[in-house]
Amino acid sequence: MLRRSPSLRALACVACAIVTLAALPATTAAGAGRVSIATAAPARDVQPDGFSDSTPSGSAHRAPRAGGQSQVTYHGGPVQHSSAVYPVFWVPPGYSLPAGYTDLITTYFADVAEDSWKSSNVYGSIVQYYETNPKRFASYVVANKPAGMDTRPFPQSGCPNYTLGDGTVSKVCLTRGQIQKEIVRIVASHNLPADLGTQIFLFTPQGVASCKTKTSLAKGGCYNPLQFNGYCAFHSRVGSGSDASLFAYMPYNALPGCTSGQSPNGNAADAVLNNVAHEHMETMTDPLGNGWYDASGREIADKCHLKFGRALGSTATGQYNQVINGHRYWLQTVWSNRAKACVQRNTYSYPKVSFTYSPSNPVHGKKVTFKSNVKQAGESKWTYRWSFPDGGTSTAANPTRVFNTFIFSGTVTLVVADSKGNQTRFARSITVK
């Protein structure tokens, strides 16, 4: 049982106001992507109603167990270079979430966004994974978008209700297809971006069951890892290619089999946040189902399911192993090919980056030369990505630029990646006269 602390910390909640979905900033398509499942038992991959799960030929996705020491390998698809996160809480009348539940979740996303580019938490480990043509590494760059409260009634149960792990009987059971149709509705009705840099996290309250199909309860593949050959959460997509709508479905996880075993914030949301991290990092490295996973179909978080590593300390209500933007969380490790192990954070060196430009007082219409300064022990090969305030870009180490706009101020950004994917971002303001 998760404990509640009467002295629950005061959360420094950045941009965590919950708005109705009508206030959120569209594309609809049929088809659903390969599904990643956070669970304790293996499950067959069954096509959801009206959608198809794309799985690499000859490799059915399996729910995570101990991943072994095998490496994850690349299967030709993209990785994420940024992740704009839209949390949506689907809570119709008659349902509720515990006090502080939405606040903790939105604070978590704000914290993960605030610590972008850093190596100090588990997200920093995803940068070693890459796409090809051209080769480019995944980036730990998260944007925290406004959270939405979806009060639309649940559809009629598409699967039989059943007893959940906490002993209660579900009030409604959603099929994978019904969940995906709600994602389509949210994206289309509220003009949310549909691209590989955006992900919706759809949270549902206690009492909501879900199954892959209407017959999964008999065959296995329902929410509840201790029975029904089930899962705790999954990530998938609607649509295909660069126009896909990426999403993660996050049921109420404060029940046996889905809890992480610790609650550093004394809130039921601690349980779901562990699986939020799981699905988020897998999306970053395998957004379309053709990115990074091992020979058994296990992605980087699947391989380290329920492996948490060393605790950094404890609060009055539980241990924590991650400090993200000054706040404490208990999150699982992820697989690192580089370390050949499950890791809590990226401990390898990062480039130290700065740059100068001359002349120091640029004039519009005249050439400006930028010179990078990069230092890193044991590394001599880096890639460069410059972004200029007039919209220009460059991949040169020391580019030149002519700004034709008369009198403006802006920011020049340089991202340097080493040969293993570790990336440093450095930015300076510039005024052109």
NORRAZI-V148459 format. One record per residue. N is the residue number from 1. RES is the residue in three letters. SS is DSSP state (H for helix, E for strand, C for the rest). PSI is psi as a letter, one per 40 degrees, with the letter a starting at -180 (* if undefined). Layout:
n={N:N}
res={RES:RES}
ss={SS:SS}
psi={PSI:PSI}
This chain:
n={1:2:3:4:5:6:7:8:9:10:11:12:13:14:15:16:17:18:19:20:21:22:23:24:25:26:27:28:29:30:31:32:33:34:35:36:37:38:39:40:41:42:43:44:45:46:47:48:49:50:51:52:53:54:55:56:57:58:59:60:61:62:63:64:65:66:67:68:69:70:71:72:73:74:75:76:77:78:79:80:81:82:83:84:85:86:87:88:89:90:91:92:93:94:95:96:97:98:99:100:101:102:103:104:105:106:107:108:109:110:111:112:113:114:115:116:117:118:119:120:121:122:123:124:125:126:127:128:129:130:131:132:133:134:135:136:137:138:139:140:141:142:143:144:145:146:147:148:149:150:151:152:153:154:155:156:157:158:159:160:161:162:163:164:165:166:167:168:169:170:171:172:173:174:175:176:177:178:179:180:181:182:183:184:185:186:187:188:189:190:191:192:193:194:195:196:197:198:199:200:201:202:203:204:205:206:207:208:209:210:211:212:213:214:215:216:217:218:219:220:221:222:223:224:225:226:227:228:229:230:231:232:233:234:235:236:237:238:239:240:241:242:243:244:245:246:247:248:249:250:251:252:253:254:255:256:257:258:259:260:261:262:263:264:265:266:267:268:269:270:271:272:273:274:275:276:277:278:279:280:281:282:283:284:285:286:287:288:289:290:291:292:293:294:295:296:297:298:299:300:301:302:303:304:305:306:307:308:309:310:311:312:313:314:315:316:317:318:319:320:321:322:323:324:325:326:327:328:329:330:331:332:333:334:335:336:337:338:339:340:341:342:343:344:345:346:347:348:349:350:351:352:353:354:355:356:357:358:359:360:361:362:363:364:365:366:367:368:369:370:371:372:373:374:375:376:377:378:379:380:381:382:383:384:385:386:387:388:389:390:391:392:393:394:395:396:397:398:399:400:401:402:403:404:405:406:407:408:409:410:411:412:413:414:415:416:417:418:419:420:421:422:423:424:425:426:427:428:429:430:431:432:433}
res={MET:LEU:ARG:ARG:SER:PRO:SER:LEU:ARG:ALA:LEU:ALA:CYS:VAL:ALA:CYS:ALA:ILE:VAL:THR:LEU:ALA:ALA:LEU:PRO:ALA:THR:THR:ALA:ALA:GLY:ALA:GLY:ARG:VAL:SER:ILE:ALA:THR:ALA:ALA:PRO:ALA:ARG:ASP:VAL:GLN:PRO:ASP:GLY:PHE:SER:ASP:SER:THR:PRO:SER:GLY:SER:ALA:HIS:ARG:ALA:PRO:ARG:ALA:GLY:GLY:GLN:SER:GLN:VAL:THR:TYR:HIS:GLY:GLY:PRO:VAL:GLN:HIS:SER:SER:ALA:VAL:TYR:PRO:VAL:PHE:TRP:VAL:PRO:PRO:GLY:TYR:SER:LEU:PRO:ALA:GLY:TYR:THR:ASP:LEU:ILE:THR:THR:TYR:PHE:ALA:ASP:VAL:ALA:GLU:ASP:SER:TRP:LYS:SER:SER:ASN:VAL:TYR:GLY:SER:ILE:VAL:GLN:TYR:TYR:GLU:THR:ASN:PRO:LYS:ARG:PHE:ALA:SER:TYR:VAL:VAL:ALA:ASN:LYS:PRO:ALA:GLY:MET:ASP:THR:ARG:PRO:PHE:PRO:GLN:SER:GLY:CYS:PRO:ASN:TYR:THR:LEU:GLY:ASP:GLY:THR:VAL:SER:LYS:VAL:CYS:LEU:THR:ARG:GLY:GLN:ILE:GLN:LYS:GLU:ILE:VAL:ARG:ILE:VAL:ALA:SER:HIS:ASN:LEU:PRO:ALA:ASP:LEU:GLY:THR:GLN:ILE:PHE:LEU:PHE:THR:PRO:GLN:GLY:VAL:ALA:SER:CYS:LYS:THR:LYS:THR:SER:LEU:ALA:LYS:GLY:GLY:CYS:TYR:ASN:PRO:LEU:GLN:PHE:ASN:GLY:TYR:CYS:ALA:PHE:HIS:SER:ARG:VAL:GLY:SER:GLY:SER:ASP:ALA:SER:LEU:PHE:ALA:TYR:MET:PRO:TYR:ASN:ALA:LEU:PRO:GLY:CYS:THR:SER:GLY:GLN:SER:PRO:ASN:GLY:ASN:ALA:ALA:ASP:ALA:VAL:LEU:ASN:ASN:VAL:ALA:HIS:GLU:HIS:MET:GLU:THR:MET:THR:ASP:PRO:LEU:GLY:ASN:GLY:TRP:TYR:ASP:ALA:SER:GLY:ARG:GLU:ILE:ALA:ASP:LYS:CYS:HIS:LEU:LYS:PHE:GLY:ARG:ALA:LEU:GLY:SER:THR:ALA:THR:GLY:GLN:TYR:ASN:GLN:VAL:ILE:ASN:GLY:HIS:ARG:TYR:TRP:LEU:GLN:THR:VAL:TRP:SER:ASN:ARG:ALA:LYS:ALA:CYS:VAL:GLN:ARG:ASN:THR:TYR:SER:TYR:PRO:LYS:VAL:SER:PHE:THR:TYR:SER:PRO:SER:ASN:PRO:VAL:HIS:GLY:LYS:LYS:VAL:THR:PHE:LYS:SER:ASN:VAL:LYS:GLN:ALA:GLY:GLU:SER:LYS:TRP:THR:TYR:ARG:TRP:SER:PHE:PRO:ASP:GLY:GLY:THR:SER:THR:ALA:ALA:ASN:PRO:THR:ARG:VAL:PHE:ASN:THR:PHE:ILE:PHE:SER:GLY:THR:VAL:THR:LEU:VAL:VAL:ALA:ASP:SER:LYS:GLY:ASN:GLN:THR:ARG:PHE:ALA:ARG:SER:ILE:THR:VAL:LYS}
ss={C:C:C:C:C:C:C:C:C:C:C:C:C:C:C:C:C:E:E:E:H:H:H:C:C:C:C:C:C:C:C:E:C:C:C:E:E:E:C:C:C:C:C:C:C:C:C:C:C:C:C:C:E:C:C:C:C:C:C:C:C:C:C:C:C:C:C:C:C:C:C:C:E:E:C:C:C:C:C:C:C:C:E:E:E:E:E:E:E:E:C:C:C:C:C:C:C:C:C:C:H:H:H:H:H:H:H:H:H:H:H:H:H:H:C:C:C:C:C:C:C:H:H:H:H:H:H:H:C:E:E:C:C:C:C:E:E:C:C:C:C:E:E:E:C:C:E:E:E:E:C:C:C:C:C:C:C:C:C:C:C:C:E:C:C:C:C:C:E:C:C:E:E:E:E:H:H:H:H:H:H:H:H:H:H:H:H:H:H:C:C:C:C:C:C:C:C:E:E:E:E:E:E:E:C:C:C:E:E:E:E:C:C:C:C:H:H:H:H:C:C:E:E:C:C:C:C:C:C:C:E:C:E:E:E:E:E:E:C:C:H:H:H:C:E:E:E:E:E:E:C:C:C:C:C:C:C:C:C:C:C:C:C:C:C:C:C:C:H:H:H:H:H:H:H:H:H:H:H:H:H:H:H:H:H:C:C:C:C:C:C:E:E:C:C:C:C:C:C:C:C:H:H:H:C:C:C:C:C:C:C:C:E:E:C:C:C:C:E:E:C:E:E:E:C:C:E:E:E:C:C:C:C:E:E:E:C:C:C:C:E:E:E:C:C:C:C:C:C:C:C:E:E:E:E:E:E:E:C:C:C:C:C:C:C:C:E:E:E:E:E:E:E:E:E:C:C:C:C:C:C:E:E:E:E:E:E:C:C:C:C:C:E:E:C:C:C:C:C:E:E:E:C:C:C:C:C:E:E:E:E:E:E:E:E:E:E:E:C:C:C:C:E:E:E:E:E:E:E:E:E:E:C}
psi={h:h:i:h:h:e:f:h:i:h:h:g:h:h:f:e:h:h:i:i:d:d:e:i:*:h:h:i:i:i:h:i:i:h:h:h:h:h:i:e:i:i:i:i:h:i:h:i:h:e:i:i:h:h:h:i:h:e:g:h:h:i:i:h:a:h:e:a:e:i:i:i:i:h:f:e:a:i:i:h:e:i:h:h:h:h:h:h:h:g:g:i:h:e:i:i:i:i:h:e:d:d:d:d:d:d:d:d:d:d:d:d:d:d:e:i:e:i:e:e:i:d:d:e:e:e:e:e:i:i:i:i:g:i:h:h:i:i:i:g:h:h:h:h:i:h:i:i:h:h:e:h:i:i:i:i:h:e:i:i:i:i:h:i:e:e:e:i:h:i:d:i:h:h:i:d:d:d:d:d:d:d:d:d:d:d:d:d:d:e:f:i:i:g:i:e:e:h:h:h:h:h:h:i:i:i:e:h:i:i:i:d:i:e:e:d:d:d:e:i:f:i:h:g:e:e:i:f:f:a:i:d:i:i:i:a:i:h:a:i:a:e:e:i:h:i:i:h:h:g:i:h:e:g:i:h:d:e:i:e:e:i:g:e:e:f:i:d:e:d:d:d:d:d:d:d:d:d:d:d:d:d:d:d:e:g:d:e:e:f:b:h:i:a:e:e:e:h:a:d:d:d:e:f:h:f:h:e:a:h:i:d:a:i:a:e:e:i:i:i:e:h:h:h:f:e:i:h:i:h:i:i:i:i:h:h:d:d:e:f:i:h:i:d:i:h:e:i:i:i:i:h:h:i:i:i:i:i:i:e:g:i:h:i:e:i:h:h:h:h:h:i:h:h:h:h:h:e:h:e:h:i:i:h:h:i:h:i:e:e:e:i:i:i:e:i:d:g:i:i:i:h:h:e:h:h:g:i:i:a:h:h:h:h:h:h:h:a:e:e:e:h:i:h:h:h:i:i:i:h:h:h:*}
